[in-house]
């Protein structure tokens, strides 16, 4: 199990980044998070096969 520490965490999600448009990427979060400040932590190397 991985462990990450932060002083101000409210909730944690485990998601996969999806391609978006012609060069970007995104993750989805709950609608109730709209307007909230978030932080994203990459926990693995990207898979070149997904490019």
PDB file of N, CA, C and O in Angstrom, chain B, residues numbered from 101:
ATOM      1  N   UNK B 101       0.838  -1.186   0.000  1.00  0.00           N
ATOM      2  CA  UNK B 101       0.000   0.000   0.000  1.00  0.00           C
ATOM      3  C   UNK B 101       0.880   1.245   0.000  1.00  0.00           C
ATOM      4  O   UNK B 101       1.817   1.349   0.791  1.00  0.00           O
ATOM      5  N   UNK B 102       0.576   2.186  -0.887  1.00  0.00           N
ATOM      6  CA  UNK B 102       1.311   3.448  -0.938  1.00  0.00           C
ATOM      7  C   UNK B 102       0.819   4.373   0.160  1.00  0.00           C
ATOM      8  O   UNK B 102      -0.326   4.280   0.602  1.00  0.00           O
ATOM      9  N   UNK B 103       1.704   5.274   0.598  1.00  0.00           N
ATOM     10  CA  UNK B 103       1.323   6.246   1.619  1.00  0.00           C
ATOM     11  C   UNK B 103       1.765   7.624   1.173  1.00  0.00           C
ATOM     12  O   UNK B 103       2.922   7.830   0.806  1.00  0.00           O
ATOM     13  N   UNK B 104       0.840   8.563   1.207  1.00  0.00           N
ATOM     14  CA  UNK B 104       1.101   9.954   0.853  1.00  0.00           C
ATOM     15  C   UNK B 104       0.563  10.813   1.984  1.00  0.00           C
ATOM     16  O   UNK B 104      -0.527  10.564   2.498  1.00  0.00           O
ATOM     17  N   UNK B 105       1.321  11.813   2.366  1.00  0.00           N
ATOM     18  CA  UNK B 105       0.890  12.677   3.457  1.00  0.00           C
ATOM     19  C   UNK B 105       0.682  14.103   2.968  1.00  0.00           C
ATOM     20  O   UNK B 105       1.458  14.618   2.162  1.00  0.00           O
ATOM     21  N   UNK B 106      -0.361  14.724   3.458  1.00  0.00           N
ATOM     22  CA  UNK B 106      -0.634  16.118   3.170  1.00  0.00           C
ATOM     23  C   UNK B 106      -1.288  16.728   4.408  1.00  0.00           C
ATOM     24  O   UNK B 106      -1.946  16.034   5.182  1.00  0.00           O
ATOM     25  N   UNK B 107      -1.101  18.007   4.579  1.00  0.00           N
ATOM     26  CA  UNK B 107      -1.661  18.668   5.754  1.00  0.00           C
ATOM     27  C   UNK B 107      -3.118  19.059   5.580  1.00  0.00           C
ATOM     28  O   UNK B 107      -3.793  19.368   6.563  1.00  0.00           O
ATOM     29  N   UNK B 108      -3.618  19.052   4.349  1.00  0.00           N
ATOM     30  CA  UNK B 108      -4.948  19.606   4.122  1.00  0.00           C
ATOM     31  C   UNK B 108      -5.837  18.762   3.213  1.00  0.00           C
ATOM     32  O   UNK B 108      -6.624  19.322   2.449  1.00  0.00           O
ATOM     33  N   UNK B 109      -5.739  17.449   3.269  1.00  0.00           N
ATOM     34  CA  UNK B 109      -6.552  16.598   2.393  1.00  0.00           C
ATOM     35  C   UNK B 109      -7.967  16.437   2.934  1.00  0.00           C
ATOM     36  O   UNK B 109      -8.168  16.265   4.137  1.00  0.00           O
ATOM     37  N   UNK B 110      -8.932  16.495   2.043  1.00  0.00           N
ATOM     38  CA  UNK B 110     -10.339  16.281   2.384  1.00  0.00           C
ATOM     39  C   UNK B 110     -10.817  14.914   1.889  1.00  0.00           C
ATOM     40  O   UNK B 110     -11.488  14.183   2.617  1.00  0.00           O
ATOM     41  N   UNK B 111     -10.463  14.577   0.637  1.00  0.00           N
ATOM     42  CA  UNK B 111     -10.846  13.305   0.027  1.00  0.00           C
ATOM     43  C   UNK B 111      -9.736  12.863  -0.909  1.00  0.00           C
ATOM     44  O   UNK B 111      -8.945  13.684  -1.375  1.00  0.00           O
ATOM     45  N   UNK B 112      -9.677  11.558  -1.185  1.00  0.00           N
ATOM     46  CA  UNK B 112      -8.689  11.012  -2.114  1.00  0.00           C
ATOM     47  C   UNK B 112      -9.419  10.142  -3.131  1.00  0.00           C
ATOM     48  O   UNK B 112     -10.292   9.353  -2.769  1.00  0.00           O
ATOM     49  N   UNK B 113      -9.056  10.290  -4.414  1.00  0.00           N
ATOM     50  CA  UNK B 113      -9.605   9.456  -5.482  1.00  0.00           C
ATOM     51  C   UNK B 113      -8.469   8.714  -6.159  1.00  0.00           C
ATOM     52  O   UNK B 113      -7.331   9.183  -6.169  1.00  0.00           O
ATOM     53  N   UNK B 114      -8.776   7.558  -6.724  1.00  0.00           N
ATOM     54  CA  UNK B 114      -7.811   6.783  -7.505  1.00  0.00           C
ATOM     55  C   UNK B 114      -8.365   6.716  -8.919  1.00  0.00           C
ATOM     56  O   UNK B 114      -9.351   6.020  -9.159  1.00  0.00           O
ATOM     57  N   UNK B 115      -7.744   7.433  -9.869  1.00  0.00           N
ATOM     58  CA  UNK B 115      -8.260   7.531 -11.236  1.00  0.00           C
ATOM     59  C   UNK B 115      -7.149   7.271 -12.243  1.00  0.00           C
ATOM     60  O   UNK B 115      -5.967   7.303 -11.902  1.00  0.00           O
ATOM     61  N   UNK B 116      -7.545   7.012 -13.496  1.00  0.00           N
ATOM     62  CA  UNK B 116      -6.621   6.880 -14.615  1.00  0.00           C
ATOM     63  C   UNK B 116      -6.776   8.103 -15.503  1.00  0.00           C
ATOM     64  O   UNK B 116      -7.896   8.501 -15.823  1.00  0.00           O
ATOM     65  N   UNK B 117      -5.662   8.702 -15.903  1.00  0.00           N
ATOM     66  CA  UNK B 117      -5.680   9.872 -16.782  1.00  0.00           C
ATOM     67  C   UNK B 117      -6.055   9.414 -18.192  1.00  0.00           C
ATOM     68  O   UNK B 117      -5.511   8.433 -18.699  1.00  0.00           O
ATOM     69  N   UNK B 118      -6.980  10.126 -18.816  1.00  0.00           N
ATOM     70  CA  UNK B 118      -7.457   9.796 -20.161  1.00  0.00           C
ATOM     71  C   UNK B 118      -7.008  10.868 -21.153  1.00  0.00           C
ATOM     72  O   UNK B 118      -6.900  12.038 -20.786  1.00  0.00           O
ATOM     73  N   UNK B 119      -6.742  10.480 -22.420  1.00  0.00           N
ATOM     74  CA  UNK B 119      -6.386  11.483 -23.428  1.00  0.00           C
ATOM     75  C   UNK B 119      -7.553  12.435 -23.677  1.00  0.00           C
ATOM     76  O   UNK B 119      -8.719  12.065 -23.542  1.00  0.00           O
ATOM     77  N   UNK B 120      -7.209  13.676 -24.045  1.00  0.00           N
ATOM     78  CA  UNK B 120      -8.240  14.690 -24.280  1.00  0.00           C
ATOM     79  C   UNK B 120      -7.775  15.615 -25.384  1.00  0.00           C
ATOM     80  O   UNK B 120      -6.705  16.215 -25.286  1.00  0.00           O
ATOM     81  N   UNK B 121      -8.570  15.733 -26.432  1.00  0.00           N
ATOM     82  CA  UNK B 121      -8.238  16.643 -27.522  1.00  0.00           C
ATOM     83  C   UNK B 121      -6.988  16.214 -28.268  1.00  0.00           C
ATOM     84  O   UNK B 121      -6.727  15.024 -28.444  1.00  0.00           O
ATOM     85  N   UNK B 122      -6.204  17.225 -28.712  1.00  0.00           N
ATOM     86  CA  UNK B 122      -5.043  16.944 -29.564  1.00  0.00           C
ATOM     87  C   UNK B 122      -3.718  17.078 -28.817  1.00  0.00           C
ATOM     88  O   UNK B 122      -2.723  17.488 -29.415  1.00  0.00           O
ATOM     89  N   UNK B 123      -3.680  16.757 -27.581  1.00  0.00           N
ATOM     90  CA  UNK B 123      -2.398  16.824 -26.879  1.00  0.00           C
ATOM     91  C   UNK B 123      -2.529  16.980 -25.383  1.00  0.00           C
ATOM     92  O   UNK B 123      -1.528  17.102 -24.677  1.00  0.00           O
ATOM     93  N   UNK B 124      -3.732  16.977 -24.903  1.00  0.00           N
ATOM     94  CA  UNK B 124      -3.927  17.121 -23.465  1.00  0.00           C
ATOM     95  C   UNK B 124      -4.422  15.828 -22.843  1.00  0.00           C
ATOM     96  O   UNK B 124      -4.548  14.804 -23.514  1.00  0.00           O
ATOM     97  N   UNK B 125      -4.696  15.893 -21.568  1.00  0.00           N
ATOM     98  CA  UNK B 125      -5.228  14.751 -20.841  1.00  0.00           C
ATOM     99  C   UNK B 125      -6.075  15.278 -19.693  1.00  0.00           C
ATOM    100  O   UNK B 125      -5.944  16.438 -19.304  1.00  0.00           O
ATOM    101  N   UNK B 126      -6.946  14.428 -19.150  1.00  0.00           N
ATOM    102  CA  UNK B 126      -7.765  14.866 -18.023  1.00  0.00           C
ATOM    103  C   UNK B 126      -8.152  13.694 -17.129  1.00  0.00           C
ATOM    104  O   UNK B 126      -8.052  12.533 -17.526  1.00  0.00           O
ATOM    105  N   UNK B 127      -8.583  14.009 -15.951  1.00  0.00           N
ATOM    106  CA  UNK B 127      -9.214  13.051 -15.046  1.00  0.00           C
ATOM    107  C   UNK B 127     -10.563  13.643 -14.649  1.00  0.00           C
ATOM    108  O   UNK B 127     -10.744  14.860 -14.675  1.00  0.00           O
ATOM    109  N   UNK B 128     -11.488  12.798 -14.288  1.00  0.00           N
ATOM    110  CA  UNK B 128     -12.783  13.297 -13.834  1.00  0.00           C
ATOM    111  C   UNK B 128     -12.843  13.231 -12.313  1.00  0.00           C
ATOM    112  O   UNK B 128     -12.309  12.313 -11.690  1.00  0.00           O
ATOM    113  N   UNK B 129     -13.492  14.204 -11.747  1.00  0.00           N
ATOM    114  CA  UNK B 129     -13.702  14.250 -10.298  1.00  0.00           C
ATOM    115  C   UNK B 129     -15.192  14.473 -10.055  1.00  0.00           C
ATOM    116  O   UNK B 129     -15.910  14.860 -10.977  1.00  0.00           O
ATOM    117  N   UNK B 130     -15.665  14.240  -8.848  1.00  0.00           N
ATOM    118  CA  UNK B 130     -17.093  14.435  -8.574  1.00  0.00           C
ATOM    119  C   UNK B 130     -17.542  15.870  -8.839  1.00  0.00           C
ATOM    120  O   UNK B 130     -16.792  16.819  -8.614  1.00  0.00           O
ATOM    121  N   UNK B 131     -18.755  16.010  -9.311  1.00  0.00           N
ATOM    122  CA  UNK B 131     -19.312  17.327  -9.616  1.00  0.00           C
ATOM    123  C   UNK B 131     -19.292  18.240  -8.387  1.00  0.00           C
ATOM    124  O   UNK B 131     -19.132  19.453  -8.520  1.00  0.00           O
ATOM    125  N   UNK B 132     -19.451  17.670  -7.214  1.00  0.00           N
ATOM    126  CA  UNK B 132     -19.450  18.488  -5.993  1.00  0.00           C
ATOM    127  C   UNK B 132     -18.105  19.157  -5.738  1.00  0.00           C
ATOM    128  O   UNK B 132     -18.007  20.038  -4.885  1.00  0.00           O
ATOM    129  N   UNK B 133     -17.058  18.746  -6.472  1.00  0.00           N
ATOM    130  CA  UNK B 133     -15.738  19.354  -6.326  1.00  0.00           C
ATOM    131  C   UNK B 133     -15.594  20.637  -7.152  1.00  0.00           C
ATOM    132  O   UNK B 133     -14.571  21.313  -7.038  1.00  0.00           O
ATOM    133  N   UNK B 134     -16.563  20.986  -7.961  1.00  0.00           N
ATOM    134  CA  UNK B 134     -16.457  22.185  -8.792  1.00  0.00           C
ATOM    135  C   UNK B 134     -16.166  23.385  -7.905  1.00  0.00           C
ATOM    136  O   UNK B 134     -16.856  23.626  -6.914  1.00  0.00           O
ATOM    137  N   UNK B 135     -15.140  24.129  -8.274  1.00  0.00           N
ATOM    138  CA  UNK B 135     -14.729  25.310  -7.517  1.00  0.00           C
ATOM    139  C   UNK B 135     -13.723  25.025  -6.415  1.00  0.00           C
ATOM    140  O   UNK B 135     -13.201  25.954  -5.800  1.00  0.00           O
ATOM    141  N   UNK B 136     -13.442  23.750  -6.157  1.00  0.00           N
ATOM    142  CA  UNK B 136     -12.484  23.388  -5.110  1.00  0.00           C
ATOM    143  C   UNK B 136     -11.056  23.418  -5.656  1.00  0.00           C
ATOM    144  O   UNK B 136     -10.843  23.251  -6.857  1.00  0.00           O
ATOM    145  N   UNK B 137     -10.101  23.628  -4.789  1.00  0.00           N
ATOM    146  CA  UNK B 137      -8.688  23.531  -5.141  1.00  0.00           C
ATOM    147  C   UNK B 137      -8.271  22.072  -4.975  1.00  0.00           C
ATOM    148  O   UNK B 137      -8.571  21.451  -3.956  1.00  0.00           O
ATOM    149  N   UNK B 138      -7.571  21.519  -5.986  1.00  0.00           N
ATOM    150  CA  UNK B 138      -7.151  20.118  -5.931  1.00  0.00           C
ATOM    151  C   UNK B 138      -5.665  20.006  -6.248  1.00  0.00           C
ATOM    152  O   UNK B 138      -5.068  20.929  -6.803  1.00  0.00           O
ATOM    153  N   UNK B 139      -5.075  18.870  -5.891  1.00  0.00           N
ATOM    154  CA  UNK B 139      -3.687  18.546  -6.227  1.00  0.00           C
ATOM    155  C   UNK B 139      -3.701  17.174  -6.891  1.00  0.00           C
ATOM    156  O   UNK B 139      -4.495  16.312  -6.516  1.00  0.00           O
ATOM    157  N   UNK B 140      -2.831  16.967  -7.871  1.00  0.00           N
ATOM    158  CA  UNK B 140      -2.744  15.698  -8.580  1.00  0.00           C
ATOM    159  C   UNK B 140      -1.349  15.132  -8.373  1.00  0.00           C
ATOM    160  O   UNK B 140      -0.358  15.846  -8.526  1.00  0.00           O
ATOM    161  N   UNK B 141      -1.265  13.842  -8.024  1.00  0.00           N
ATOM    162  CA  UNK B 141       0.013  13.171  -7.809  1.00  0.00           C
ATOM    163  C   UNK B 141       0.102  11.998  -8.770  1.00  0.00           C
ATOM    164  O   UNK B 141      -0.755  11.114  -8.762  1.00  0.00           O
ATOM    165  N   UNK B 142       1.155  11.991  -9.609  1.00  0.00           N
ATOM    166  CA  UNK B 142       1.353  10.845 -10.522  1.00  0.00           C
ATOM    167  C   UNK B 142       2.082   9.757  -9.749  1.00  0.00           C
ATOM    168  O   UNK B 142       3.119  10.021  -9.140  1.00  0.00           O
ATOM    169  N   UNK B 143       1.550   8.533  -9.764  1.00  0.00           N
ATOM    170  CA  UNK B 143       2.127   7.443  -8.979  1.00  0.00           C
ATOM    171  C   UNK B 143       2.743   6.339  -9.830  1.00  0.00           C
ATOM    172  O   UNK B 143       3.211   5.339  -9.286  1.00  0.00           O
ATOM    173  N   UNK B 144       2.756   6.498 -11.159  1.00  0.00           N
ATOM    174  CA  UNK B 144       3.406   5.516 -12.034  1.00  0.00           C
ATOM    175  C   UNK B 144       3.891   6.221 -13.286  1.00  0.00           C
ATOM    176  O   UNK B 144       3.479   7.342 -13.583  1.00  0.00           O
ATOM    177  N   UNK B 145       4.773   5.552 -14.017  1.00  0.00           N
ATOM    178  CA  UNK B 145       5.236   6.065 -15.295  1.00  0.00           C
ATOM    179  C   UNK B 145       4.133   5.891 -16.332  1.00  0.00           C
ATOM    180  O   UNK B 145       3.417   4.891 -16.290  1.00  0.00           O
ATOM    181  N   UNK B 146       3.972   6.836 -17.267  1.00  0.00           N
ATOM    182  CA  UNK B 146       2.972   6.674 -18.323  1.00  0.00           C
ATOM    183  C   UNK B 146       3.286   5.470 -19.206  1.00  0.00           C
ATOM    184  O   UNK B 146       4.451   5.127 -19.406  1.00  0.00           O
ATOM    185  N   UNK B 147       2.254   4.837 -19.729  1.00  0.00           N
ATOM    186  CA  UNK B 147       2.421   3.692 -20.620  1.00  0.00           C
ATOM    187  C   UNK B 147       2.554   4.216 -22.051  1.00  0.00           C
ATOM    188  O   UNK B 147       1.598   4.779 -22.583  1.00  0.00           O
ATOM    189  N   UNK B 148       3.741   4.040 -22.700  1.00  0.00           N
ATOM    190  CA  UNK B 148       3.926   4.538 -24.065  1.00  0.00           C
ATOM    191  C   UNK B 148       2.919   3.957 -25.058  1.00  0.00           C
ATOM    192  O   UNK B 148       2.652   4.578 -26.087  1.00  0.00           O
ATOM    193  N   UNK B 149       2.355   2.782 -24.774  1.00  0.00           N
ATOM    194  CA  UNK B 149       1.378   2.178 -25.673  1.00  0.00           C
ATOM    195  C   UNK B 149       0.091   2.972 -25.740  1.00  0.00           C
ATOM    196  O   UNK B 149      -0.693   2.801 -26.673  1.00  0.00           O
ATOM    197  N   UNK B 150      -0.140   3.841 -24.763  1.00  0.00           N
ATOM    198  CA  UNK B 150      -1.365   4.639 -24.726  1.00  0.00           C
ATOM    199  C   UNK B 150      -1.267   5.911 -25.554  1.00  0.00           C
ATOM    200  O   UNK B 150      -2.259   6.630 -25.679  1.00  0.00           O
ATOM    201  N   UNK B 151      -0.107   6.214 -26.124  1.00  0.00           N
ATOM    202  CA  UNK B 151       0.062   7.459 -26.883  1.00  0.00           C
ATOM    203  C   UNK B 151      -0.518   7.373 -28.267  1.00  0.00           C
ATOM    204  O   UNK B 151      -0.454   8.341 -29.025  1.00  0.00           O
TER     205      UNK B 151
END
